Amino acid sequence: MTYYKYMKGLSRYLWEELMLEHPQSLHGNESGLIVFDIDDTLLKANSKDFHIYKKVDGKEIALTTDEFAKDPDAADPDKLHTIFDYRDFGSPEKVYNSIITGTPLLKNLRILDDYVKAGYDFCFLTARQCEDVVKKAIDSFLQVRRNGVLEPIGDAFNKTLSHAVNDEVKKYPGKTDAEKKANILIKLCQTHDKVVFVDDDRKNVHAAINLNIPNLKVIKAWD
């Protein structure tokens, strides 16, 4: 049987299993960190009352987080804060509810499960605002599978290393979200032996890859 026919004949579950990460456990004093974007990576936010607003020809269009990530204008630093309005991201109540009522993205969460099982700590790196609110929401929302049982992520969640790069109090350097995230990744790689970054936005993925850091692994999240 040819390789092509073999792969074509695999069930969808087995194919996905082959494509998933299966990291080796950390050894001795090795330090590892799995860094996840939130929207459309860890979860799909409840978009009923949570949008980014875009000005087009004098009108306002409500975009989901996924639509915003794919909008070509979102890659232009000059347009990020002129034609887009992020007011929902500045509302603590909307931010919290958008996460705890979000839909878990199970393929990506399986990646997280495997790395936490291998001894890695978890933190988030998101373009959201309201960093402290996001930390509380993720702590309530996120579960990992241990010995076949879903449990709160607990001590594996490193809140200190988690960042919302558009927080209204903290100021993160960088012209774009991709630059801001890349700057954080540089620092994380200086304090950990192994860092893995998972994000759905190709702009963020490419910026991380272009850092060319030996101990940084970059994974494009499942759609």
Secondary structure, DSSP 8 states (H G I E B T S, - for coil): --HHHHHHHS-HHHHHHHHS-------TT--EEEEE--BTTTEE---SS--EEEEETTEEEEE-HHHHHH-GGGG-TTTTTTTEE-GGGG-HHHHHHHHHTSEE-HHHHHHHHHHHHTT-EEEEEES-S-HHHHHHHHHHH-EEEETTEEEE-GGGB-STT-EETT-SSS----SSHHHHHHHHHHHHHHH-SEEEEEES-HHHHHHHHTT--TTEEEEE---
